[in-house]
Amino acid sequence: MRYVDINSLENLDELQERLDLCKNWNCVKEELSNLSQKTCWYCEHYITGSGYAEIDHWRPKCEGQYPWLEFTLRNYIYSCKACNNTKSTHFPLVDEAKKASCEIELSNEEPLLLNPCNIDDIRSICYDASGRLYATKVEMSEKVKITKQILKLDTTARLSEKQRAFNQLNEKLKYIKDFQKIQMLTDILIEQINKLITYDEGNEFVWSFCMYIESWLKDYEDDFTEIPIREKIKFPQDFCEVYLGVA
């Protein structure tokens, strides 16, 4: 999962007007995909074809749920087909009795589903060495657990590709730590890692990698006596601002 600031869209109001007119969420799909370099906001898999790119309504649009939010841009999540299908109409709350029946009541809800556009949600999660999502705050544990169950993020089918990518990342990190005195080797490996966490089209799991690397640095930074490892890892600017709290 990655953070997406939907308010960073310069033409947000114009897009909402377009949506109000056309009544078809596909008319804003391209703009939403550009916010994440065509990766799913939930799982960060790169979405290769238009047929596999979907718009998830974070609060479901169906009758009995939130039909008045069907064409509300801020309720949209750019999603792969797998995440959208598994999430379906699930939207659990801490207290279902507080379920909103109109816009003004939404602030009374406490959703148990992580939102990629919620900065507090993103600041409360991380990834382990196998690419599995976990909560960094005790009070978020249930929310993370339920999100993973709904989206089936830990199933073999959903996780296998990410695990392979994390295994390759871990191998590079281990070599950097073990062979830090060999500057030519460590420079090459660090450059490879920095390419993995660059917003190039086709790159997957950028925020997942960044969260994990930051956690890894906290554990092993003191072991680096030969190279200023934290200075050499080039996290994306928005990750630094949102997740690390530094400009």
N, C-alpha and C positions, 0 to 999 in steps of 0.2 A: 504494500500500500504506500502511496505517496501523497504529499500535500499538493493541492491545486487551489490557487487563489483565483476563483472565478471573477472576482472584482477587478482583476488585472486586465480583463478584456476592455480595451479602450472604447469599444463601441457597444458596451453591455446594454445600454438603454435602447439603442437601435436594433440590436439582436432580439430583445424582448418584444419590441414593436413588430418586427418581422414575424416572430413566432405567434403573436396575437392575431396577425393577419392570415398567415398561411395554415395555422392549426396543424402543423406537422413538425415534430421535433427533428426530423432529418434535415430541415432547413438550417439548423445551427450545428449540425454534427461536425462539420469541418473545422469550425472555429474552436469547438471544444477539444477536438483531437489535437489541434496545434498547441494547446496548453500543456500537453504531456508527450509531445513528439510521437503521437499515435500509439501510446501505450495505455492499457487499461488502468484506470485510476485505482481499482481495487487490488489487482494482482500484479500489475506492471508488465504483463506480457505484451509484446509488440503485436499490434493488430495489422495483419498483412493485406487483407482485402476488405473492400467496403461491405461485403456480405457478412463479415464476421464482426464488424463494428456496430455496436448498438448503444442506445441511450437508456440507461436505467433511471427510473423514477425512484429516488432514494426513499421518499415517502410514497408508497404505491398509489397509483392513480385510480384504481378500481373502485367500484361502488362499495360503500361500507368502510372505505379507507379515506383517501384524500383526493377525490375527483376534481376538486377546485384547483389542485396544483398540477394538473395534467400539462399545462402549457406555461409553467413557471420555470424559467431558466435556472434559477438558483436551486431548484430541486433535482437538476439533472446530473447524472454521473456518466461520463464517457466510459463505456464498459465493453469487454469482450463478450462474446456469445455465452461462454461457459459461466462467467460470473452473473450475467443477467438472468440466465435460465435458472441457475441454482438459487439465486436470491428470490426470484419470482415476486410474490406479494408479501414476503416476510417483513415485518417491521415491529419487533417486540419492544415493549415499554416496561419500565420498572413497575409502573402502576397503570394497568390498562384502564382503570376507572377515570384516568386523567386524559384519555385519548381525545384529541382535538376534533371538534366538529366544524370549526371555522378558523380562519387565519389568526384571529386575535388570541386563540387558545393554544397555539403551537408552543408558546414559551412555557406552558405548564408541563409539557411532556419531558420525560427523561428517556430518550431512546437507548436501546441496548444493541445498537448496530453502529459500528464505527463509520464516520463520515470523512472521506478524503479531503473535504473542504473545511473541516473543523480543525483549527490549529491546535486546540487543546487535546483532541483525540490523537493527532499525529505526534505531538510532543510526549505522549504517554505510552508509546509502543517502540519496539525494537525487534531485531531479528537475531536468531542464534546462528551457530556455525553451520547448521543444516538448512538454513533458509526458512525456518519456522518463525512465525510471528508470536511475540509474547508481550505482556504488559510490563511496563517498568514501574507502575504504581499499583499498589495493592487494590485500591478502589476501582481500578480499571480492569481487573482480572476477569470478572464475569462478562463484561462487555466484549472483551477480546475473545474469550472462549465462545460466546454465542455467535459473534461475527464469523469466526473460523468454522463453526458448525454450519451456519447458514450458507456460506460461500464455499464450503467443502475445501478449504485451502490446504488442509493437511492430508488429504487423500493422495494415494500414490499417483493417480492420474494427473492431479493438479500440481503436485509438488516435485515430480521426478526431474523435470527440466531445470527447475530452479535449484534443486540440490546439486545437479551437475555443475551449474554455474558457480555455486557457492564453494564446491569442492575445488574448482580451479582457482578461485579467489584465495581460499585458505592456503593452497599450495604456494601461491606467490607471496603471501604474507609470511608464511613460515620460512621460506627461503631468504626473504629480506632480513628477518630477525636472526637466522642462523648464520648468514654469510654477510653480515653488515660491513665487515672489513673489506670486502671485495667491491669497491665502489662501482666499477663498470657493470657488474651484475646487478647490484641493487638499483642503480640508475635505470637500467632497462626494465626491471620489474616494476618499479614505481611508475615509470612512464606507461606501462601496460595497464596498471591499476587506474591511473588517472584517465586513461582513455575509456575504461569501463564506466566511470562515473561522470562522463561528459554527455551533455544532451545532444548526441548525434542520433539522427534518425536510424532506427534499427536497434539501438541500445536498449536492453531490457534491465529491469530491476535496479535502476540507478539509485533511487531512494533507499531501497532495501539494502543495497551494498553500502551506501553511506552510513546508514544507521548501524550496521554491523561493524564496519571499519572503525567508527567512532567508539563503539563499545570495546572493540579489540585494542584500540590505542590506550584506552583507560587502563586496561589490564596489563599491557606490555610496554607502555611508553618508557618506563624506568629502565627497561632492559636494553634500551638503545643508547649506547655510549659512543658510537662512531658516527652516527648520522642524526640530524634533527628531523626525525621521521614525520612529526606533525606538520612541520613547515613544508615538507615535500608533497604531502597529500593535498591535492587541490579539489576540495569539495565545491560543488556548485554554490553560487552566491545565495540563492534562495534557501538552500539547505542550511547554510551557515546562519542566515537571519532567522529562519523559522525554528529549526531544531536545536541549534547551538546557541542561539540568542546573541550572536555577534554580527556586526555589520561588515 
